Amino acid sequence: MKIFFPKELDNELRTSIVPSVVQKFTTLELEVFVEKGIGETISLSDDVYLEAGAKTIKNRVDAFSFADIVCRLNVPNIEEIQHLRNNSIHISFLDPFNQNELITAFTKQSVTAISMEMIPRVTRAQKMDALSSQASLAGYGAVIEAAEKLNKVFPMMMTPAGTISPAKVFVVGVGVAGLQAIATAKRLGARVEAFDTRPTVEEQVLSLGAKFIKIDIGQSEETEQGYAKELNAEQLELQRQGMIKACSYSDVIITTAQVFGKKAPLIITQDMINAMQPGSVIIDMAVSTGGNVEGSAAGDTVISNGVFIIGNMSLPASVATHASQVYANNIFNMIEEFWDKENKIMNIDINDEILSGCVVSHSGESISPKSK
């Protein structure tokens, strides 16, 4: 079987394959093709891929026509789907809740489309959970970007002129990204506080040396896979009122709150921003799904009342080498899990507990994505 990795589009710095993972695919007796220049954004030459066992190809459309499996990072251009071979497999992030036309195109082409963000959070699937691996790197990247923008140092410092107090960081949302943001900010010496609608995460926050802020919003729930459920209007207002004080003394706020498959909740309102000191920094990690911060803009930095609101949509790309490395391994682990060594094919059983969650089209039929 032939597997093809095209270059990413739209100035994406990450890539879906690295040489060390090419070698892993060759052990499955897969013939690996990569588009020429696929590793340029992470300083990897075509020669390194060739040495690892891959073949380079210049015309991606030609590769689409013969590849049994196509793997990439981001949502493809819908025009490219018509070039995919019938009954082939396509694996990438697909944003299936917002890409109905894309899923329809896969269905018409009779392509099995696997959406990496839909991989369920079960123990067996941890090694292929690309959403979590990228979110962890994004949490790290958010803190580094905040530290670069803030006109203060993060750690407490003793100087001949006196003691400099540590920066105060407030993390809203304690999922994978939030936990990594907490850990990174603590390593840099900041004083860190965190809030989440799920009281069950308090122990994890404390274990990282941060303080958990408790706000009584009534009963809150999470999905069976551990994602926070959407709050009602009354709970959101109680949450906002409880957070104003924490915002007022925070040098940095990092928001990570997202509701899977839905618009991100608005958490940091203008009155909270107005309560912050000029020069403070907010990183809105949910900006790509609507944003947690009033006035934040996707891909831009907005200054409101002297506060910098950063809407970086590609925080994992700030550490593109490692983001590419972990994603390539996630892809390999996905394929290896369902690899039939005897027949040398990827066995797609849509009744499998993993595939039933992440396959969104198969055998000419569209499969509705499941909410997490």
C-alpha positions as CSV (number, residue, x, y, z in Angstrom):
1,M,0.0,0.0,0.0
2,K,1.0,3.6,-0.7
3,I,0.8,6.4,1.9
4,F,1.2,10.1,1.0
5,F,1.9,13.1,3.1
6,P,1.2,16.5,1.3
7,K,2.7,19.8,2.3
8,E,0.4,21.9,4.5
9,L,-1.2,25.1,3.1
10,D,-1.8,28.6,4.3
11,N,1.6,29.3,5.9
12,E,1.3,26.4,8.4
13,L,4.7,25.8,10.0
14,R,4.0,22.3,11.2
15,T,4.1,19.1,9.1
16,S,2.4,15.8,9.3
17,I,5.4,13.5,9.0
18,V,9.0,13.5,10.2
19,P,11.9,11.2,9.1
20,S,11.9,9.1,12.3
21,V,8.2,8.2,11.7
22,V,8.9,7.5,8.0
23,Q,11.1,4.7,9.3
24,K,8.3,3.4,11.4
25,F,5.9,3.2,8.5
26,T,8.4,1.3,6.4
27,T,8.3,-1.5,9.1
28,L,4.6,-1.9,8.2
29,E,5.8,-2.4,4.6
30,L,4.0,0.8,3.5
31,E,5.5,2.7,0.6
32,V,5.9,6.2,1.9
33,F,5.6,9.3,-0.4
34,V,6.0,12.9,0.7
35,E,5.6,16.1,-1.2
36,K,8.9,17.8,-2.1
37,G,9.7,20.4,0.6
38,I,7.4,19.0,3.2
39,G,10.0,19.5,6.0
40,E,11.3,23.0,5.0
41,T,9.3,24.8,7.7
42,I,11.1,22.7,10.4
43,S,14.5,22.8,8.7
44,L,14.4,19.3,7.3
45,S,15.6,18.7,3.8
46,D,14.2,16.2,1.3
47,D,17.4,14.3,1.6
48,V,16.7,13.5,5.2
49,Y,13.3,12.0,4.2
50,L,14.9,10.0,1.4
51,E,17.5,8.6,3.8
52,A,14.6,7.5,6.1
53,G,13.0,5.5,3.3
54,A,10.5,8.0,1.8
55,K,10.1,8.9,-1.9
56,T,9.5,12.5,-2.8
57,I,6.9,13.6,-5.3
58,K,6.5,17.0,-6.9
59,N,2.9,16.9,-8.1
60,R,0.5,16.3,-5.2
61,V,-2.5,15.7,-7.5
62,D,-0.7,12.7,-9.0
63,A,-0.1,11.3,-5.5
64,F,-3.7,11.8,-4.5
65,S,-4.7,9.6,-7.5
66,F,-2.6,6.6,-6.5
67,A,-2.3,6.8,-2.7
68,D,-4.2,4.3,-0.6
69,I,-3.9,6.5,2.5
70,V,-3.4,10.3,2.6
71,C,-2.4,12.0,5.9
72,R,-2.1,15.6,6.7
73,L,-2.5,18.0,9.6
74,N,-5.2,20.5,8.6
75,V,-8.6,20.6,6.8
76,P,-7.9,20.0,3.1
77,N,-9.1,22.3,0.3
78,I,-12.4,20.9,-0.9
79,E,-11.3,21.0,-4.5
80,E,-8.6,18.5,-3.8
81,I,-11.0,15.8,-2.6
82,Q,-12.1,15.0,-6.1
83,H,-8.5,13.8,-6.9
84,L,-8.5,11.3,-4.1
85,R,-8.7,7.6,-5.2
86,N,-12.0,5.9,-4.6
87,N,-12.1,3.8,-1.4
88,S,-8.9,5.4,-0.2
89,I,-8.4,6.7,3.4
90,H,-7.9,10.3,4.4
91,I,-6.7,11.2,7.9
92,S,-6.4,14.8,9.3
93,F,-8.1,17.3,11.5
94,L,-11.4,17.9,9.7
95,D,-13.6,20.1,12.0
96,P,-16.6,17.9,11.1
97,F,-19.2,20.0,13.0
98,N,-18.5,23.0,10.7
99,Q,-17.4,21.3,7.5
100,N,-20.6,19.7,6.1
101,E,-19.7,20.4,2.5
102,L,-16.3,18.7,3.0
103,I,-17.8,15.6,4.5
104,T,-20.3,15.4,1.7
105,A,-17.4,15.6,-0.8
106,F,-15.6,12.8,0.9
107,T,-18.8,10.7,0.8
108,K,-19.3,11.4,-2.9
109,Q,-15.8,10.3,-3.6
110,S,-16.3,7.2,-1.5
111,V,-13.3,8.1,0.8
112,T,-13.0,6.9,4.3
113,A,-12.4,10.2,6.2
114,I,-10.9,10.0,9.7
115,S,-11.1,13.2,11.9
116,M,-8.2,13.3,14.3
117,E,-10.0,15.6,16.8
118,M,-12.8,13.1,17.1
119,I,-10.7,10.3,18.6
120,P,-12.4,9.3,21.8
121,R,-10.7,9.7,25.1
122,V,-10.4,6.0,26.0
123,T,-7.3,4.4,27.4
124,R,-6.6,2.4,24.2
125,A,-6.6,5.6,22.1
126,Q,-4.3,7.8,24.3
127,K,-1.3,7.2,22.0
128,M,-3.2,8.6,19.0
129,D,-4.9,11.6,20.8
130,A,-3.6,14.4,18.6
131,L,-6.0,16.9,20.1
132,S,-4.4,16.5,23.5
133,S,-0.9,16.4,22.2
134,Q,-1.3,19.7,20.3
135,A,-3.3,21.3,23.2
136,S,-0.4,20.6,25.6
137,L,2.1,22.3,23.3
138,A,-0.4,25.2,22.9
139,G,-0.5,25.6,26.6
140,Y,3.2,25.9,26.7
141,G,3.3,28.3,23.8
142,A,0.6,30.5,25.4
143,V,2.8,31.1,28.5
144,I,5.9,31.8,26.4
145,E,4.1,34.3,24.3
146,A,2.6,36.0,27.4
147,A,6.1,36.2,28.9
148,E,7.5,37.8,25.8
149,K,4.7,40.4,25.7
150,L,4.5,41.3,29.4
151,N,6.8,44.1,30.4
152,K,7.6,42.4,33.7
153,V,9.7,39.4,34.7
154,F,7.9,36.2,35.7
155,P,10.0,35.0,38.7
156,M,10.6,36.8,42.0
157,M,14.0,38.4,41.8
158,M,16.3,39.9,44.5
159,T,18.1,43.0,43.2
160,P,20.4,45.6,44.8
161,A,17.5,47.9,44.5
162,G,15.1,45.6,46.3
163,T,12.8,42.6,45.6
164,I,10.8,42.2,42.5
165,S,7.5,40.4,43.1
166,P,6.6,37.4,40.8
167,A,4.1,37.9,38.0
168,K,0.6,36.8,38.7
169,V,-0.9,34.4,36.1
170,F,-4.6,33.4,36.1
171,V,-5.5,30.3,34.0
172,V,-9.1,29.8,33.1
173,G,-10.0,26.3,32.1
174,V,-8.0,23.4,33.4
175,G,-8.0,20.9,30.5
176,V,-4.8,19.6,28.8
177,A,-3.8,23.1,27.6
178,G,-4.6,24.7,30.9
179,L,-2.6,22.2,33.0
180,Q,0.4,22.7,30.7
181,A,0.0,26.5,31.0
182,I,0.0,26.2,34.8
183,A,3.1,24.0,34.8
184,T,5.0,26.2,32.4
185,A,4.1,29.4,34.3
186,K,5.2,27.8,37.6
187,R,8.5,26.8,36.0
188,L,9.1,30.4,35.0
189,G,8.5,31.4,38.6
190,A,5.1,33.0,38.4
191,R,2.4,32.9,41.1
192,V,-0.4,31.0,39.4
193,E,-4.1,30.7,40.1
194,A,-6.6,28.7,38.1
195,F,-10.3,28.2,37.7
196,D,-12.5,25.6,36.1
197,T,-16.2,24.8,36.2
198,R,-15.3,21.3,37.2
199,P,-14.4,21.1,40.9
200,T,-12.8,17.7,40.3
201,V,-9.7,19.3,38.7
202,E,-8.8,21.1,41.9
203,E,-6.4,18.3,43.0
204,Q,-4.6,18.5,39.6
205,V,-4.1,22.3,40.0
206,L,-2.8,21.9,43.6
207,S,-0.4,19.2,42.5
208,L,1.3,21.7,40.1
209,G,1.8,24.2,42.9
210,A,-1.0,26.6,41.8
211,K,-4.0,27.9,43.7
212,F,-7.5,26.8,42.7
213,I,-10.1,29.6,42.8
214,K,-13.5,28.4,44.0
215,I,-16.6,30.1,42.6
216,D,-20.0,28.8,43.5
217,I,-21.9,28.5,40.2
218,G,-24.2,25.6,41.3
219,Q,-24.0,22.2,39.9
220,S,-21.7,21.8,36.9
221,E,-21.2,18.7,34.7
222,E,-18.7,17.1,32.4
223,T,-19.1,14.7,29.6
224,E,-18.2,11.0,30.0
225,Q,-14.9,11.8,28.3
226,G,-14.0,14.6,30.7
227,Y,-14.9,17.7,28.7
228,A,-16.7,20.5,30.5
229,K,-20.4,20.9,29.6
230,E,-21.8,24.2,28.5
231,L,-23.0,26.4,31.3
232,N,-26.3,28.2,31.4
233,A,-26.7,32.0,31.3
234,E,-27.1,32.2,35.1
235,Q,-24.0,30.1,35.8
236,L,-21.9,32.1,33.3
237,E,-22.9,35.4,35.1
238,L,-22.0,33.9,38.6
239,Q,-18.7,32.8,37.1
240,R,-17.9,36.2,35.7
241,Q,-18.8,38.0,39.0
242,G,-16.5,35.6,40.9
243,M,-13.6,36.2,38.5
244,I,-13.5,40.0,38.5
245,K,-11.3,40.2,41.6
246,A,-8.8,37.6,40.2
247,C,-8.7,39.5,36.9
248,S,-8.0,42.8,38.6
249,Y,-4.7,41.8,40.1
250,S,-3.5,39.4,37.4
251,D,-0.6,40.3,35.1
252,V,-1.5,37.5,32.7
253,I,-4.7,35.7,32.0
254,I,-4.8,32.6,29.8
255,T,-8.2,31.4,28.7
256,T,-8.6,27.8,27.4
257,A,-12.4,27.2,27.8
258,Q,-14.0,25.5,24.8
259,V,-17.1,23.4,24.4
260,F,-16.5,20.7,21.9
261,G,-18.3,21.2,18.6
262,K,-19.8,24.5,19.8
263,K,-18.9,28.2,20.0
264,A,-16.5,29.0,22.9
265,P,-18.2,30.6,25.9
266,L,-17.6,34.3,26.5
267,I,-15.8,34.5,29.9
268,I,-13.7,37.6,30.1
269,T,-15.9,40.6,29.6
270,Q,-15.1,44.2,29.1
271,D,-15.6,45.1,32.8
272,M,-13.0,42.5,33.7
273,I,-10.6,43.9,31.2
274,N,-11.2,47.4,32.5
275,A,-10.3,46.2,36.0
276,M,-6.9,45.0,34.9
277,Q,-3.7,47.1,35.0
278,P,-2.5,48.6,31.7
279,G,0.3,46.5,30.2
280,S,-1.4,43.3,31.4
281,V,-1.7,40.4,28.8
282,I,-4.6,38.1,27.9
283,I,-4.0,35.1,25.7
284,D,-7.3,33.8,24.3
285,M,-6.6,30.2,23.4
286,A,-10.3,29.7,22.3
287,V,-10.2,32.5,19.7
288,S,-10.5,30.1,16.7
289,T,-13.9,28.9,18.0
290,G,-15.3,32.3,18.8
291,G,-13.1,33.4,21.8
292,N,-13.4,33.5,25.6
293,V,-12.5,37.2,25.7
294,E,-14.7,40.1,24.7
295,G,-13.1,42.0,21.8
296,S,-10.5,39.3,21.0
297,A,-9.7,38.9,17.3
298,A,-8.5,35.7,15.5
299,G,-4.9,36.0,14.4
300,D,-4.4,39.5,15.8
301,T,-3.5,41.5,19.0
302,V,-6.0,44.0,20.3
303,I,-5.3,46.6,22.9
304,S,-8.2,47.4,25.1
305,N,-7.9,49.8,28.0
306,G,-4.1,49.3,27.8
307,V,-4.5,45.5,28.1
308,F,-3.0,43.4,25.3
309,I,-5.5,40.7,24.1
310,I,-3.7,38.2,21.9
311,G,-5.7,35.9,19.6
312,N,-3.0,33.5,18.3
313,M,-4.7,30.8,16.4
314,S,-1.7,28.5,16.0
315,L,0.1,28.3,19.3
316,P,1.4,24.7,18.7
317,A,3.2,26.1,15.6
318,S,5.3,28.2,17.9
319,V,7.1,24.9,18.7
320,A,6.6,23.5,15.2
321,T,9.3,20.8,15.4
322,H,7.9,19.1,18.4
323,A,4.3,19.7,17.3
324,S,5.1,17.9,14.0
325,Q,6.9,15.1,15.8
326,V,4.1,14.3,18.2
327,Y,1.4,14.6,15.5
328,A,3.4,12.3,13.2
329,N,3.5,9.7,16.0
330,N,-0.2,10.1,16.6
331,I,-0.9,9.4,13.0
332,F,1.4,6.3,13.0
333,N,-0.2,5.0,16.2
334,M,-3.6,5.3,14.6
335,I,-2.6,3.4,11.5
336,E,-0.6,0.8,13.3
337,E,-3.5,0.1,15.7
338,F,-5.7,-1.0,12.8
339,W,-3.0,-2.4,10.5
340,D,-3.6,-5.9,9.2
341,K,-0.1,-7.3,9.0
342,E,-1.1,-10.4,7.0
343,N,-3.0,-8.5,4.2
344,K,-1.0,-5.3,4.6
345,I,-4.1,-3.0,4.7
346,M,-5.7,-0.7,7.3
347,N,-8.7,-2.5,8.6
348,I,-11.6,-0.1,9.0
349,D,-14.2,-1.5,11.4
350,I,-16.7,1.3,12.1
351,N,-18.0,-0.7,15.0
352,D,-14.7,-0.4,16.8
353,E,-14.9,1.9,19.9
354,I,-12.2,4.2,18.4
355,L,-13.2,4.3,14.8
356,S,-16.9,4.6,15.6
357,G,-16.0,8.0,17.1
358,C,-13.7,9.4,14.5
359,V,-14.7,8.0,11.1
360,V,-17.0,10.7,9.5
361,S,-17.5,9.1,6.1
362,H,-17.1,5.5,4.9
363,S,-18.2,3.4,1.9
364,G,-20.1,6.3,0.3
365,E,-22.0,7.1,3.5
366,S,-21.7,10.1,5.8
367,I,-21.4,9.4,9.5
368,S,-22.6,12.1,11.9
369,P,-19.8,13.2,14.3
370,K,-20.5,12.5,17.9
371,S,-20.3,15.2,20.6
372,K,-17.7,14.6,23.3
